[in-house]
Amino acid sequence: EQGCLKCLQLDHNMVKTLPKEVSNLANLEILSIEGNALKCLPPEIGLLSRLQAMNVSHNHIEGLPEEIACMKNIKQLFASHNNLTQLPYGMGDLSNLQILSLSGNSITALPDSVARLKNLHVLNLGHNQFCVPPKAIFKLSHLVKLCLCGNQIKSLPKDLASLKNLRELSLSNNCLTFLPVQIYSLANLEELNLDNNNLTGISDKVEQLQRLKVLSVANNLLEDLTEKVPEALSSMADLLWLLLDKNEIKDVPESIIYLKKLKHLSLSRNKLDVFSVHLCALQDLVFLDLSMNNLHDVPREVSNMQSLSELLLHSNSQIILYTRNVGKCTARLL
């Protein structure tokens, strides 16, 4: 019987329309129609009152019906990579919603009602048309993961500080030139992605992010890692990944030695002309990328890096590699 069906998957079938009779599937809990040719969803879809997860990503949907507000039990909604420009106001009535993914659309604003989604933990708004972060999201105090990458955001509001439970924040591929101090009050943050912006520096207040494990600031306009900032970084005991590729960095300060747990360090495409001996003190380092700089040689201390499994040195000036200098190092050289 149709009434017994709980899961329906129609992914990648070139489906062009979803018949209104879908509403007859009264016990349906999971509906996946990803990768088809849908341009709209029937209003009757709102009658699926027991639906808990719906995936309509990778279609051509131009708008979600207002009746979606009747899906009171839905916990996960994926509508990425469609042609959405806005959301229905009734979205705020989805009180049980925990995951909302809307990446790869053309959305410029969110309705204020989104602020009522108090159980929302994951929100993906990446690759849309936001010039400023929607105000409503700063009312979502239970957010754990927020993606705003690939928009046109130039600045962040002070309200950012209200997201106290945030653990992952992606702001890559925007137009940021500076970070507000409020970002450093996000004490539970574990991953911060700032790649591909126009940042010229990192505040020493970054040391307040004591739980940070991943910090990525690749492809910005960082020139010098002054002592101030690395000293701040050095107090971040849990930092595992530090990505600083494609900046204007000219040297590596001694204070980097305090990043005792660091496993992945990337300084590719900078302006380094010396392989800093301080890097050799990072005994837990597994991956080190110094490619596309102006290095000339490798210090013999690199042989002490017992955990290093991959060392990237390609596309430097005229690097001279002495076998004795990498003697005990087990890294794969590239």
N, C-alpha and C positions, 0 to 999 in steps of 0.2 A: 504494500500500500504506500501511496505517496506520503501519507500522514506519518509513517514510521521513519522516513528518511531523515538522517541527522547531518550527513555530510555530502555535499555536491561539489565536484570539481570539474570544471569545463575549460581548463586552461589551454591556450594555444590551439583553438579549433576554428578560428576565423568566424566566430559567432558575431553577427551584426546586430541582433536584437534579443533582448531578454523578454520572453512573453509574460504578460500580466498574471498568467496562471501560476507563476512561481509562488504566488501568495498562498497557493493551496498546500505548500509544504510546511504545514503548521509547526512541525517539530524540528525544523532545520536549525542546526546550530553553527555550521560552518559552510560558507559559500565562497568558492574561489572561481573567478572568471578572468583571471589574469591573461594578458597577451592575446586579446581578441580584437574585434573591430567595432566595439560598442561606442555609440555616440551619446547615449543617455541611458538612464535606468528608469524603469516604470515606477510610477507613484505607489503601485501596489506592493513594492518591496518593503514598504514601511509596515506591512501586516505580518512580517516575519518577526514576531515579538520575542521569540526564543533565540534568535540569532546572536551568537557570541563573537564570531569572527567573520569578516568579509574582506576579500581581496579583489579589487577591480583595477589593479595597477596595469599599466601598459595597454591602455585602450585609447579612445579618442573622445572620452567623456567631457562634455563642456560644462556640465553643472550637476550637482547632486540634488535630488528632489527634496522639497521641504518635509515630505513624509518620513524622511530618514529619522526625524526627531522621535518617531514612535518606537524605534528599536531600542527600548530601554535597557535591554540586557547585553547589548554589544560591548565587548571589551577591547577588541582589536579591529581597527579600520585602516586598510591600506588602499590608497587611491593615488599612488605616485605615477608620474609619467602619463598624464592625461592632458587635457586642454582646459583645465579649471582656471577661472579667473577670480572666483569668489566662493564663499561657503554659505549655505543657508543659515539663517539666524537660529533655527531650531537645533543646530549642532550642540548648543549649550545645554540641551535637555538630556544628552547622553551621559547621565551621571555615573555610569559604571565604566566608561571608556578609560582604558589604561594606556593603549598605544595608538597613536594617530600619525600616519605617514602620508605626507602630501608633497614629497619632493618631485622636482621635474615638472612643475606646472607653470602657470603665469599669474599666480596670485599676488596681489599688491597689498592686500589688507585682510584682517580677520574680523569677524563680527565681535562686538563686545561680549556677547553671550559665551564665548569660548572661556572666559574667566571663570565660568561656573563648573568647568570640568575638573573638579577637585581631586578626582582619583587618577588623573592623567600622569603617567610616569615617563613616557617617551613621546617626544614631539619632534618630527622631522619636517622642517620647512625649507630644506636645502634646494638650491637651484630654482628659485622663483623670481619674483620681481620686486622684492621688498627694498625700499630705500631706507626705511627705519624699522627696527624690530616692532612688531605689533604690541601695543600696550597691554592687551589682554593676557599675554603669556606671563607677565610678571606677577599675576595673581595666582599662578599655578604653583603653589608652594610645595607640592609633592613631586615636582619634576625631578627626575634623576638624570635624564639624557635629553639634551637640546641641540639640534642641528640647524644652524642658520647659514651654512656654507653656500657659496655660489650665488649670492644676492648682490645688491649694490649699496650695502650698508656702510655709511661713512663714520658713524659714531654710535656709542652705546649709552643708554640712559642710566641714571643713578639707581633706578628701580631694579637693576640687575641684582643688586644686593639682596633682594627679597627671595631669591631662589636658593635658599639655604641648604637644600638637600641635593643640589646638582652635583653629579659625579663626572659627567662627560659633557663638554661644551666644544662645539665645532663652529668656528667663525672664519674658516679658510675661504679664500677666493672672494673677498669683499674689498672695500676701499678704505679700510681703517688706517688712520695715521697715528693714533694714540689709543691707549686703553685707560678707561676711568679707574680711579682707585678702588671703586666698589667691586671690581672683578676679583681683587685680592682678598675680599672678605668671604669668598665662597670656600669656606674651610673644608668642605667635604670633596672638593674637586680632585679627581684622579687623572683625568685626561683633558688637556687644553690644546686645541689645534688652531693656530693662527697663521698657517701657511698662506702665501700669496696675497699679502696685503701691502701696505706702504709704511709699516712701522719702522721707526728709526732707532728705537731703544726699548729696553725692558726695565721697568721700575724695580728698585731694590725691594719694594714691598712684595715681590713675588715670593719672598721667604715665608710669607704668611700662609702660603699654600703647602702646608706640611705633609699633606697626603698625596701630593701630585706624583704620579708615576710616569706620565708621558707628557712632554712639552715639545711641541713642534712649532718652530718659527721660521721655517724654510721660505726662501724667496721673498724676503722683505728688504729693507734698506739698512740693516744693522751694519755699522761700520766697525766699532771697537767694542770688544768685550772688556769694559773697564773693570778694575778690581772690585768696584762696588757691587755690580750685578752678579758676577760669579761668586763672590763671597756670600751673597744672599742665596744663590742657588746651592751653595755648599752646605747650607743648613737643612736642605730638603733631603732627609735621609732615605726616603723611599723612591727617589727618582731613578727610573730604569732606562728610559729612552729620552734622548735629547737630540733634536733634529734642527740644525742650523744651516742647512745647505743654501747655496745661492744667495749669499749676502755680500758684504764688503769687509768681512772680518780679516784682520791682518795678523793677529797674534792670539795665543791661548795663554791666559794667566795662570799663575801657580795655584791659585785657589781651587782650580778644577779638581785637584787631587782629593778633595774632600767628598766628592761624589762617589762614595765607596761602593754603592750597589749598582752603579751605572753599567748597563749591559750593551747598549746600542748608542753609539755616538756618530753623528754624521756632520761633517764640515766640508763637504764637497762644494766645488765651485765658489770658493772664496778667494782671498788674496794672501794666503799663508805662504811665506817663503822659508819657514823653518818648521821641521817636525819637532814640536815641543817635547822635551824630555818629560815634562809633567804628565803627559798623556800615558806614559809608560808606568805610572804609579796606579793606574786604574786596573787593579788585579782581577776584577770580575767582568771586565769588558770582553764581550764576545764578538762584536762587530764594530769595526772602525773604518770610516770612509773619509779619506783625505784626497780623493781624486780631483783632478782639474783645478789644482792650485799651482804654486810656483816652487814646489819643494825640490831640493837638490840632493839630499841624502837622508838616511834613516839612522837614528841614534842606536848605539849598541844596546841600550837599555830595553829596547823593544823585545829582546830575547827573554826578558823576565815576565812578559805578559802571557802567562801560562794558560789563561782561559780564552785567549783570542783565537777565534776560528776563521775569521775572514778579515783581511786587511786590503783595502782598495786604495791603490796608489797610481792608477793609470792616468794618463794625460796630464802629467806634471812637466816641468821644464826639461831638465836633463838629469833625472834622478839617478843616483849611483847607489846600487844595492849591494852591500857587502854581505856575503854569506855568513860571516862570523857575527854580524850584527843581528841576524834573525835566527841564530843557532837553535835555541830551545823553543822558539816560537812555533807553534803548530798551525798557525794561521794559513789559510789559502790566500796566496798573493794574487791580486788582480790589478 
